[in-house]
Amino acid sequence: MPSRGVLNIAGTQKTYFFHGNQYAQIEWHPGRVQDSVWYGPAPLHNWETFKKAGFNRIDAVLPIQGHPHRAYFFSGDKYQRIDFVPDSFEEEAVGALRSISGNWESLRNAGFNHLDAVLNVPGTTNETYFFCDNKYIRASWHEGYGGEKTLEGPKYIAQGWGMTGFDRFDMVVPHPTICDHAYIFHEQKYVQVKVVPGGEHQLLSDQRSIGTHWWPSLHSIGFDK
């Protein structure tokens, strides 16, 4: 399955979904099957910053707390920090294109040379779960400079997140209004969980298949394949 990055648009019910060399905006409402395609699918290189960086896919997107429209975008073994304006083609790279191994000590020490998904830790301002293949870490970090610290892991996803029934995560979508809830996707299925940092995460829904009944918008544009 192609790389699948995701980014909630702060203050809205919309989310960017990146799928291979395309992206779309989806408007959705948790707990209701009322999601719809707001924009797209469109070529990834509509984002000039992605084109200049040589990104042909977006693997994961890390929102920067305190900056609602700024994030780290990860593609392969590199990443770019970007300011963007939703519902426009206005974006600007902040800093240079960088390698993960050369700039994220916590990821390098964990052996993570790419990312599949990320999730900011609820109740914190600078902690994140990073997922790579079948492992994950929880680490603290600071925008623009080092000072990272690994707080948990590396551990197997099946060990720390076994309640999901997944051994890998393709993308994690934070609940837009309940900070400790998230939707975790693997291939064509997803679950909803309550995140309990340092404790046992709680399963809120069984595995469900993306399709006409659940996330029909993603199904309608082929983002479930």
KOLNUBA-893419 format. One record per residue (C-alpha): residue number from 1; x, y, z. Coordinates in Angstrom, 1 decimal, decimal comma. Example, Ala and Ser with C-alpha at 12.3 -4.5 7.8 and 13.67 -1.06 7.14 Angstrom:
<recs>
<rec n="1" xx="12,3" yy="-4,5" zz="7,8"/>
<rec n="2" xx="13,7" yy="-1,1" zz="7,1"/>
</recs>
This chain:
<recs>
<rec n="1" xx="0,0" yy="0,0" zz="0,0"/>
<rec n="2" xx="1,3" yy="3,5" zz="-0,8"/>
<rec n="3" xx="2,6" yy="5,8" zz="2,0"/>
<rec n="4" xx="-0,2" yy="7,5" zz="3,9"/>
<rec n="5" xx="0,4" yy="10,7" zz="5,8"/>
<rec n="6" xx="-2,3" yy="12,7" zz="7,6"/>
<rec n="7" xx="-2,7" yy="16,1" zz="9,1"/>
<rec n="8" xx="-5,7" yy="17,6" zz="10,9"/>
<rec n="9" xx="-6,4" yy="21,2" zz="10,0"/>
<rec n="10" xx="-6,6" yy="23,1" zz="13,3"/>
<rec n="11" xx="-9,9" yy="24,8" zz="14,0"/>
<rec n="12" xx="-11,8" yy="22,8" zz="11,4"/>
<rec n="13" xx="-13,4" yy="19,4" zz="10,7"/>
<rec n="14" xx="-11,1" yy="18,9" zz="7,8"/>
<rec n="15" xx="-8,0" yy="16,7" zz="7,5"/>
<rec n="16" xx="-5,3" yy="16,4" zz="4,8"/>
<rec n="17" xx="-4,9" yy="12,8" zz="3,7"/>
<rec n="18" xx="-1,7" yy="12,0" zz="1,7"/>
<rec n="19" xx="-1,7" yy="8,8" zz="-0,4"/>
<rec n="20" xx="1,2" yy="8,0" zz="-2,6"/>
<rec n="21" xx="1,7" yy="10,9" zz="-5,0"/>
<rec n="22" xx="-1,7" yy="12,4" zz="-4,3"/>
<rec n="23" xx="-3,5" yy="14,2" zz="-1,5"/>
<rec n="24" xx="-7,1" yy="15,2" zz="-0,6"/>
<rec n="25" xx="-8,9" yy="17,2" zz="2,1"/>
<rec n="26" xx="-11,6" yy="15,3" zz="3,9"/>
<rec n="27" xx="-14,3" yy="16,8" zz="6,0"/>
<rec n="28" xx="-15,5" yy="14,5" zz="8,7"/>
<rec n="29" xx="-17,3" yy="14,3" zz="12,0"/>
<rec n="30" xx="-16,2" yy="11,7" zz="14,6"/>
<rec n="31" xx="-18,9" yy="9,1" zz="15,5"/>
<rec n="32" xx="-20,9" yy="9,9" zz="12,4"/>
<rec n="33" xx="-20,6" yy="8,5" zz="8,8"/>
<rec n="34" xx="-20,8" yy="11,9" zz="7,3"/>
<rec n="35" xx="-17,3" yy="12,3" zz="5,8"/>
<rec n="36" xx="-17,0" yy="13,9" zz="2,4"/>
<rec n="37" xx="-14,2" yy="14,9" zz="0,0"/>
<rec n="38" xx="-13,7" yy="18,6" zz="0,4"/>
<rec n="39" xx="-10,9" yy="18,9" zz="-2,2"/>
<rec n="40" xx="-9,0" yy="16,5" zz="-4,4"/>
<rec n="41" xx="-7,6" yy="14,0" zz="-5,0"/>
<rec n="42" xx="-4,8" yy="16,2" zz="-6,4"/>
<rec n="43" xx="-1,2" yy="15,8" zz="-7,4"/>
<rec n="44" xx="1,2" yy="16,0" zz="-4,4"/>
<rec n="45" xx="3,4" yy="18,5" zz="-6,3"/>
<rec n="46" xx="0,6" yy="21,1" zz="-6,1"/>
<rec n="47" xx="2,6" yy="21,8" zz="-3,0"/>
<rec n="48" xx="5,6" yy="23,7" zz="-4,3"/>
<rec n="49" xx="7,6" yy="22,9" zz="-1,2"/>
<rec n="50" xx="7,2" yy="19,2" zz="-1,8"/>
<rec n="51" xx="8,2" yy="19,6" zz="-5,4"/>
<rec n="52" xx="11,4" yy="21,5" zz="-4,5"/>
<rec n="53" xx="12,2" yy="19,0" zz="-1,8"/>
<rec n="54" xx="11,9" yy="16,1" zz="-4,2"/>
<rec n="55" xx="9,1" yy="14,5" zz="-2,2"/>
<rec n="56" xx="7,0" yy="12,0" zz="-4,2"/>
<rec n="57" xx="5,2" yy="10,8" zz="-1,2"/>
<rec n="58" xx="4,4" yy="11,9" zz="2,4"/>
<rec n="59" xx="5,0" yy="9,1" zz="5,0"/>
<rec n="60" xx="4,0" yy="11,0" zz="8,1"/>
<rec n="61" xx="3,3" yy="14,6" zz="9,3"/>
<rec n="62" xx="4,2" yy="15,9" zz="12,7"/>
<rec n="63" xx="2,2" yy="19,0" zz="13,8"/>
<rec n="64" xx="4,1" yy="21,6" zz="15,7"/>
<rec n="65" xx="2,2" yy="22,6" zz="18,8"/>
<rec n="66" xx="1,9" yy="26,3" zz="19,2"/>
<rec n="67" xx="1,9" yy="26,8" zz="15,4"/>
<rec n="68" xx="-1,5" yy="25,6" zz="14,0"/>
<rec n="69" xx="-0,3" yy="25,7" zz="10,4"/>
<rec n="70" xx="3,2" yy="24,5" zz="10,7"/>
<rec n="71" xx="4,4" yy="20,9" zz="10,6"/>
<rec n="72" xx="7,3" yy="18,5" zz="9,9"/>
<rec n="73" xx="6,6" yy="16,5" zz="6,7"/>
<rec n="74" xx="8,6" yy="13,2" zz="6,4"/>
<rec n="75" xx="9,3" yy="11,5" zz="3,1"/>
<rec n="76" xx="11,7" yy="8,5" zz="3,0"/>
<rec n="77" xx="14,8" yy="9,3" zz="5,0"/>
<rec n="78" xx="14,3" yy="13,1" zz="4,8"/>
<rec n="79" xx="12,0" yy="15,8" zz="6,2"/>
<rec n="80" xx="11,0" yy="19,4" zz="5,7"/>
<rec n="81" xx="9,4" yy="21,9" zz="8,1"/>
<rec n="82" xx="6,7" yy="23,9" zz="6,3"/>
<rec n="83" xx="4,3" yy="26,7" zz="7,1"/>
<rec n="84" xx="1,1" yy="26,4" zz="5,1"/>
<rec n="85" xx="-2,2" yy="28,2" zz="4,6"/>
<rec n="86" xx="-5,2" yy="25,8" zz="4,4"/>
<rec n="87" xx="-7,5" yy="26,1" zz="1,4"/>
<rec n="88" xx="-4,8" yy="27,8" zz="-0,6"/>
<rec n="89" xx="-1,5" yy="27,1" zz="-2,4"/>
<rec n="90" xx="0,5" yy="29,3" zz="0,0"/>
<rec n="91" xx="3,3" yy="27,4" zz="1,7"/>
<rec n="92" xx="6,8" yy="28,1" zz="2,7"/>
<rec n="93" xx="9,7" yy="25,9" zz="3,8"/>
<rec n="94" xx="11,1" yy="26,8" zz="7,2"/>
<rec n="95" xx="14,8" yy="25,8" zz="7,3"/>
<rec n="96" xx="16,5" yy="23,4" zz="5,0"/>
<rec n="97" xx="15,6" yy="19,9" zz="3,8"/>
<rec n="98" xx="17,2" yy="17,6" zz="6,3"/>
<rec n="99" xx="18,0" yy="13,9" zz="6,8"/>
<rec n="100" xx="16,3" yy="12,1" zz="9,7"/>
<rec n="101" xx="19,4" yy="10,2" zz="10,8"/>
<rec n="102" xx="21,5" yy="13,4" zz="10,8"/>
<rec n="103" xx="19,1" yy="15,5" zz="12,8"/>
<rec n="104" xx="16,8" yy="13,4" zz="15,0"/>
<rec n="105" xx="19,0" yy="11,6" zz="17,5"/>
<rec n="106" xx="16,1" yy="9,7" zz="19,1"/>
<rec n="107" xx="15,1" yy="8,3" zz="15,8"/>
<rec n="108" xx="18,6" yy="7,5" zz="14,8"/>
<rec n="109" xx="19,3" yy="5,7" zz="18,1"/>
<rec n="110" xx="16,1" yy="3,7" zz="17,6"/>
<rec n="111" xx="17,2" yy="2,6" zz="14,1"/>
<rec n="112" xx="14,4" yy="4,5" zz="12,5"/>
<rec n="113" xx="15,5" yy="5,8" zz="9,0"/>
<rec n="114" xx="12,0" yy="6,6" zz="8,0"/>
<rec n="115" xx="8,6" yy="7,0" zz="9,6"/>
<rec n="116" xx="5,2" yy="5,4" zz="9,0"/>
<rec n="117" xx="3,1" yy="7,4" zz="11,4"/>
<rec n="118" xx="3,3" yy="9,8" zz="14,4"/>
<rec n="119" xx="1,1" yy="10,9" zz="17,2"/>
<rec n="120" xx="1,6" yy="13,7" zz="19,6"/>
<rec n="121" xx="1,2" yy="12,6" zz="23,2"/>
<rec n="122" xx="-1,9" yy="13,9" zz="24,8"/>
<rec n="123" xx="-1,4" yy="16,4" zz="27,6"/>
<rec n="124" xx="2,1" yy="17,3" zz="26,6"/>
<rec n="125" xx="3,6" yy="20,0" zz="24,4"/>
<rec n="126" xx="6,7" yy="18,3" zz="23,1"/>
<rec n="127" xx="6,3" yy="14,5" zz="23,3"/>
<rec n="128" xx="5,4" yy="12,3" zz="20,3"/>
<rec n="129" xx="5,0" yy="8,6" zz="19,5"/>
<rec n="130" xx="7,0" yy="7,7" zz="16,4"/>
<rec n="131" xx="6,1" yy="4,5" zz="14,5"/>
<rec n="132" xx="8,5" yy="2,8" zz="12,1"/>
<rec n="133" xx="7,8" yy="-0,7" zz="10,6"/>
<rec n="134" xx="6,9" yy="-2,9" zz="13,6"/>
<rec n="135" xx="8,4" yy="-0,7" zz="16,3"/>
<rec n="136" xx="7,8" yy="2,6" zz="18,1"/>
<rec n="137" xx="9,3" yy="5,0" zz="20,5"/>
<rec n="138" xx="8,0" yy="7,9" zz="22,6"/>
<rec n="139" xx="10,3" yy="10,8" zz="22,6"/>
<rec n="140" xx="10,5" yy="14,5" zz="23,7"/>
<rec n="141" xx="11,8" yy="17,1" zz="21,2"/>
<rec n="142" xx="12,0" yy="20,8" zz="20,6"/>
<rec n="143" xx="11,3" yy="22,6" zz="17,4"/>
<rec n="144" xx="14,4" yy="23,7" zz="15,5"/>
<rec n="145" xx="17,0" yy="22,3" zz="17,7"/>
<rec n="146" xx="18,1" yy="19,1" zz="19,5"/>
<rec n="147" xx="17,6" yy="18,2" zz="23,1"/>
<rec n="148" xx="15,6" yy="15,1" zz="22,3"/>
<rec n="149" xx="15,1" yy="12,4" zz="24,8"/>
<rec n="150" xx="13,8" yy="8,9" zz="24,3"/>
<rec n="151" xx="11,1" yy="8,3" zz="27,0"/>
<rec n="152" xx="9,9" yy="4,8" zz="25,9"/>
<rec n="153" xx="11,2" yy="2,1" zz="23,6"/>
<rec n="154" xx="12,1" yy="1,1" zz="21,0"/>
<rec n="155" xx="9,4" yy="-1,5" zz="21,5"/>
<rec n="156" xx="7,3" yy="-3,7" zz="19,3"/>
<rec n="157" xx="4,0" yy="-2,2" zz="18,3"/>
<rec n="158" xx="2,4" yy="-5,6" zz="19,1"/>
<rec n="159" xx="3,8" yy="-5,2" zz="22,6"/>
<rec n="160" xx="2,8" yy="-1,6" zz="23,5"/>
<rec n="161" xx="-0,3" yy="-1,3" zz="21,2"/>
<rec n="162" xx="-1,4" yy="-4,9" zz="21,0"/>
<rec n="163" xx="-5,0" yy="-4,2" zz="21,7"/>
<rec n="164" xx="-5,3" yy="-2,8" zz="18,1"/>
<rec n="165" xx="-4,6" yy="-6,2" zz="16,6"/>
<rec n="166" xx="-2,1" yy="-4,5" zz="14,3"/>
<rec n="167" xx="1,7" yy="-5,0" zz="14,2"/>
<rec n="168" xx="2,3" yy="-2,0" zz="12,1"/>
<rec n="169" xx="0,6" yy="1,4" zz="11,7"/>
<rec n="170" xx="0,1" yy="3,1" zz="8,3"/>
<rec n="171" xx="-1,3" yy="6,4" zz="9,8"/>
<rec n="172" xx="-2,7" yy="7,7" zz="13,0"/>
<rec n="173" xx="-5,5" yy="10,4" zz="12,9"/>
<rec n="174" xx="-5,9" yy="12,3" zz="16,2"/>
<rec n="175" xx="-9,5" yy="12,9" zz="17,2"/>
<rec n="176" xx="-10,1" yy="16,6" zz="16,4"/>
<rec n="177" xx="-11,9" yy="17,4" zz="19,7"/>
<rec n="178" xx="-11,0" yy="14,7" zz="22,2"/>
<rec n="179" xx="-7,3" yy="15,0" zz="22,7"/>
<rec n="180" xx="-6,6" yy="11,5" zz="24,0"/>
<rec n="181" xx="-8,5" yy="9,6" zz="21,3"/>
<rec n="182" xx="-7,1" yy="8,6" zz="18,0"/>
<rec n="183" xx="-7,9" yy="6,5" zz="14,9"/>
<rec n="184" xx="-5,2" yy="4,0" zz="13,9"/>
<rec n="185" xx="-5,1" yy="2,7" zz="10,3"/>
<rec n="186" xx="-3,4" yy="-0,4" zz="8,9"/>
<rec n="187" xx="-4,0" yy="-1,4" zz="5,3"/>
<rec n="188" xx="-7,7" yy="-1,3" zz="4,8"/>
<rec n="189" xx="-8,8" yy="-1,4" zz="8,4"/>
<rec n="190" xx="-8,8" yy="1,0" zz="11,4"/>
<rec n="191" xx="-9,6" yy="1,1" zz="15,1"/>
<rec n="192" xx="-10,3" yy="3,9" zz="17,6"/>
<rec n="193" xx="-8,3" yy="4,0" zz="20,8"/>
<rec n="194" xx="-7,9" yy="6,0" zz="24,0"/>
<rec n="195" xx="-4,2" yy="6,9" zz="24,4"/>
<rec n="196" xx="-2,9" yy="6,4" zz="27,9"/>
<rec n="197" xx="0,8" yy="7,6" zz="28,0"/>
<rec n="198" xx="2,9" yy="5,4" zz="30,2"/>
<rec n="199" xx="-0,1" yy="3,0" zz="30,8"/>
<rec n="200" xx="-2,3" yy="0,6" zz="28,9"/>
<rec n="201" xx="-4,0" yy="2,2" zz="25,9"/>
<rec n="202" xx="-7,7" yy="1,4" zz="25,6"/>
<rec n="203" xx="-9,5" yy="0,0" zz="22,6"/>
<rec n="204" xx="-12,7" yy="2,0" zz="21,8"/>
<rec n="205" xx="-13,8" yy="0,2" zz="18,7"/>
<rec n="206" xx="-13,1" yy="-3,2" zz="17,0"/>
<rec n="207" xx="-11,3" yy="-3,3" zz="13,7"/>
<rec n="208" xx="-13,5" yy="-1,9" zz="10,9"/>
<rec n="209" xx="-13,0" yy="-1,9" zz="7,2"/>
<rec n="210" xx="-12,7" yy="1,3" zz="5,2"/>
<rec n="211" xx="-15,5" yy="1,2" zz="2,7"/>
<rec n="212" xx="-19,0" yy="2,3" zz="2,0"/>
<rec n="213" xx="-20,0" yy="2,0" zz="5,7"/>
<rec n="214" xx="-16,8" yy="3,5" zz="7,3"/>
<rec n="215" xx="-14,8" yy="6,3" zz="5,9"/>
<rec n="216" xx="-16,6" yy="6,2" zz="2,5"/>
<rec n="217" xx="-14,8" yy="9,3" zz="1,4"/>
<rec n="218" xx="-11,4" yy="7,6" zz="1,5"/>
<rec n="219" xx="-13,0" yy="4,6" zz="-0,3"/>
<rec n="220" xx="-14,5" yy="6,7" zz="-3,0"/>
<rec n="221" xx="-11,2" yy="8,2" zz="-4,1"/>
<rec n="222" xx="-9,2" yy="5,0" zz="-3,8"/>
<rec n="223" xx="-7,3" yy="6,0" zz="-0,7"/>
<rec n="224" xx="-8,0" yy="2,6" zz="0,9"/>
<rec n="225" xx="-5,9" yy="0,7" zz="-1,6"/>
</recs>
